[in-house]
């Protein structure tokens, strides 16, 4: 009785959709029935009941194959606007028997196929996703699908949970290295010659290495700094461009400072953020919500 109640509960959570093979089975059963009725052949009767039993049993098997799965979203690393991200979904099989031919479908018609999920095990599946703009977003309407075992029906089970996340500004703009070269007098004096690098248009004309220019290579001289950079300061109001380009530039510099383990502060209108007080995620979240 408990098994029947569980099956009914599972069956209610699954939607069934017809496929082209459903029509094939219906036509086949009708043709066999007419053949058996008109000619009374035992072999036709046997074939008719064999096809009918296969089609009938495929339904419960498919329902149990899909219905014993549980899917939940998992929190993950940073997501940036206009950059493809991955929405992580954990799919757990609560049954001791494996589930076959499962596919996970998400927003924007994305889908990931899974050949098998072993009994009493789980898998993490990543769905590709592109957030169009910074700020909070929701990922919903994901569902699991299966046509197992005979493709006579397409079974779907909705994932009711909604993933709520935040997309940081798209990191783009001039590099931190370029910014430091433009602010040389503030962040340090030139001390020693430290090699050459490719000219990108932001360096001083006096730094151009003319010997390399004569060879057809546009390079500039790089110097080490006499004073160490203890704390970089980025001021929102002094950056060029519109609101989004300024936030994107700040996001890029924050990430590069994190990578190079540099302390910094960001001066926003009516608010000052510092890497000595806030974490990188907190600073990026402030930029995303601005």
C-alpha positions in Angstrom: 0.0 0.0 0.0 2.8 2.4 0.9 4.5 1.6 -2.5 1.2 2.4 -4.3 0.8 5.7 -2.4 4.4 6.7 -3.2 3.9 5.9 -6.8 0.7 8.0 -6.9 2.6 10.9 -5.3 5.4 10.6 -7.8 3.0 10.4 -10.7 1.3 13.6 -9.7 4.6 15.5 -9.8 5.3 14.4 -13.4 3.8 15.6 -16.6 3.5 13.4 -19.6 3.7 14.6 -23.2 3.0 12.6 -26.3 5.8 11.9 -28.9 5.7 10.8 -32.4 6.3 7.2 -31.2 3.1 7.5 -29.2 1.2 7.8 -32.6 3.2 4.8 -33.9 2.1 2.7 -31.0 -1.5 3.7 -31.4 -1.5 3.0 -35.1 0.2 -0.3 -34.5 -2.3 -1.4 -31.9 -5.2 -0.4 -34.0 -3.9 -2.3 -37.0 -3.1 -5.4 -35.0 -6.6 -5.3 -33.4 -8.3 -5.1 -36.8 -6.2 -7.9 -38.2 -6.9 -10.1 -35.2 -10.6 -9.3 -35.3 -11.0 -9.9 -39.0 -8.8 -13.0 -39.4 -8.7 -14.5 -35.9 -5.0 -15.3 -36.0 -3.5 -16.5 -32.7 -0.1 -15.0 -33.7 -1.7 -11.6 -34.2 -3.4 -11.8 -30.8 -0.1 -12.6 -29.2 1.7 -9.8 -31.0 -1.1 -7.4 -30.1 -1.0 -8.2 -26.4 2.8 -8.1 -26.4 2.9 -4.6 -27.9 0.1 -3.5 -25.6 2.0 -4.8 -22.5 5.2 -3.1 -23.5 3.4 0.3 -24.1 1.5 -0.1 -20.8 4.5 -1.0 -18.7 6.7 1.8 -20.2 4.6 4.4 -18.4 5.2 3.3 -14.8 8.8 2.4 -15.5 9.4 5.9 -16.9 7.6 7.6 -14.0 9.8 5.8 -11.4 12.9 6.4 -13.5 12.3 10.2 -13.3 10.2 10.5 -10.1 12.9 9.3 -7.7 15.2 12.2 -8.6 15.6 15.4 -6.5 17.2 18.5 -7.9 18.4 21.6 -6.0 20.5 24.7 -7.0 23.9 25.2 -5.4 25.6 28.4 -4.6 28.8 29.0 -6.6 31.5 31.5 -7.5 31.1 35.0 -8.8 28.9 35.8 -11.8 29.6 38.8 -14.1 27.3 40.6 -16.5 27.8 39.8 -20.2 30.0 36.8 -19.4 28.8 33.2 -19.7 28.3 31.7 -16.3 27.3 28.2 -14.9 24.3 27.6 -12.8 25.1 24.5 -10.7 22.3 22.0 -10.1 22.7 19.0 -7.8 20.6 16.0 -9.0 20.2 13.2 -6.4 18.8 9.7 -7.0 17.0 8.6 -3.9 16.3 5.1 -5.3 18.7 2.1 -5.2 18.1 1.6 -8.9 19.9 3.8 -11.5 18.0 6.4 -13.5 18.7 6.5 -17.3 18.5 9.0 -20.1 17.9 12.1 -18.0 18.3 15.6 -19.4 18.3 18.8 -17.4 16.7 21.8 -19.1 17.1 25.5 -18.0 16.3 29.0 -19.2 17.2 30.1 -22.8 16.5 26.5 -24.1 19.7 25.2 -22.6 20.0 21.5 -21.9 22.5 19.0 -20.5 22.1 15.3 -21.1 23.0 12.6 -18.5 23.3 9.0 -19.6 23.0 7.5 -16.1 22.6 8.5 -12.4 23.5 5.6 -10.2 21.3 4.5 -7.4 21.5 6.5 -4.1 24.1 8.9 -5.6 24.1 12.4 -6.9 25.6 14.5 -9.7 26.4 18.2 -10.1 25.4 19.5 -13.5 26.3 23.0 -14.8 23.8 24.8 -17.0 25.3 27.6 -19.2 23.7 31.0 -18.5 24.4 34.6 -19.6 23.3 37.5 -17.4 22.5 40.5 -19.5 23.0 43.2 -16.9 24.5 43.6 -13.4 22.4 43.4 -10.3 20.2 40.7 -8.8 18.7 38.0 -11.0 16.5 34.9 -10.8 17.0 31.6 -12.5 13.8 29.6 -12.7 11.6 27.2 -14.8 14.2 24.5 -14.9 13.0 20.9 -15.2 14.2 17.3 -15.7 13.1 15.4 -18.7 13.2 11.7 -19.8 11.9 9.6 -22.6 13.0 6.3 -21.0 12.4 3.5 -21.7 10.7 3.5 -25.2 10.3 7.1 -26.1 6.6 6.6 -26.2 6.1 9.5 -23.8 8.2 12.6 -22.8 8.1 12.9 -19.1 9.0 16.1 -17.3 9.4 17.1 -13.7 9.6 20.7 -12.7 12.3 22.1 -10.3 10.2 24.4 -8.1 13.2 26.0 -6.5 14.3 29.4 -7.8 18.0 30.4 -7.8 18.5 34.0 -6.7 21.9 35.5 -7.4 23.8 38.7 -8.1 25.7 39.6 -11.2 28.7 41.8 -10.8 29.5 44.5 -13.4 31.3 43.3 -16.5 35.1 43.7 -15.8 36.4 45.7 -18.7 38.5 48.9 -19.3 42.1 49.9 -19.0 44.3 47.5 -17.1 45.6 48.2 -13.6 49.2 48.3 -15.0 48.2 51.1 -17.4 46.5 53.0 -14.6 49.7 52.8 -12.5 51.8 54.1 -15.4 49.5 57.0 -15.8 49.8 57.8 -12.1 53.5 57.3 -11.8 54.2 60.6 -10.0 51.7 59.7 -7.3 52.5 56.1 -6.7 56.3 56.1 -7.1 59.3 57.5 -8.8 61.3 55.6 -11.5 64.3 53.9 -10.0 65.9 51.2 -12.2 65.5 50.0 -15.8 63.6 46.8 -15.7 63.3 45.7 -19.4 60.9 46.3 -22.3 57.3 45.8 -23.0 54.9 46.3 -25.9 53.6 49.9 -26.4 49.9 50.2 -25.9 49.5 53.9 -26.3 49.2 54.8 -22.6 52.9 55.2 -21.8 55.0 58.4 -22.0 56.7 59.2 -25.3 60.0 59.6 -23.4 59.8 55.9 -22.5 59.7 54.7 -26.1 62.7 52.4 -26.8 63.8 53.9 -30.2 66.2 51.1 -30.9 63.3 48.6 -31.0 61.3 51.0 -33.2 64.1 51.0 -35.7 63.8 47.2 -35.8 60.0 47.5 -36.5 58.9 46.7 -32.9 57.2 49.4 -30.9 58.4 48.9 -27.3 58.7 51.0 -24.2 61.2 51.0 -21.3 59.9 49.7 -17.9 61.2 51.0 -14.6 60.8 49.7 -11.1 59.4 52.1 -8.6 61.3 53.7 -5.7 58.3 53.8 -3.4 56.0 50.8 -2.7 52.3 51.1 -3.4 50.7 50.7 0.0 47.1 51.6 -0.9 45.6 52.4 -4.3 42.7 54.8 -4.5 40.1 54.6 -7.2 37.6 57.5 -7.4 34.3 56.8 -9.2 33.6 60.5 -10.1 37.0 61.0 -11.9 36.5 58.0 -14.3 35.5 58.7 -17.9 32.4 57.3 -19.5 28.9 56.6 -18.3 27.7 54.9 -15.1 28.1 51.3 -16.5 31.5 51.9 -18.0 32.8 53.4 -14.7 31.5 50.4 -12.7 33.0 48.0 -15.2 36.4 49.7 -14.9 36.2 49.6 -11.1 35.3 45.9 -11.2 38.3 45.1 -13.4 40.7 47.0 -11.0 39.2 45.3 -7.9 39.8 41.9 -9.5 43.3 42.8 -10.5 44.2 44.1 -7.1 42.9 40.9 -5.5 45.0 38.9 -7.9 48.1 40.9 -7.1 47.3 41.1 -3.3 47.2 44.9 -3.4 45.4 47.0 -0.8 43.0 49.5 -2.3 40.0 51.8 -1.6 37.1 52.8 -3.9 35.5 56.2 -3.4 31.9 56.0 -4.5 29.4 58.8 -4.1 28.4 59.0 -0.4 30.3 55.8 0.4 33.9 54.6 0.6 34.9 51.0 0.2 38.2 49.6 1.5 39.8 46.2 1.0 41.0 46.5 4.6 37.5 46.5 5.9 35.3 44.8 3.3 35.9 41.5 1.5 36.2 41.5 -2.3 32.7 40.0 -2.7 31.2 42.8 -0.5 32.9 45.4 -2.6 31.8 43.8 -5.9 28.3 43.5 -4.5 28.2 47.2 -3.7 29.3 47.9 -7.3 26.6 45.5 -8.6 23.8 47.2 -6.6 24.9 50.8 -7.2 
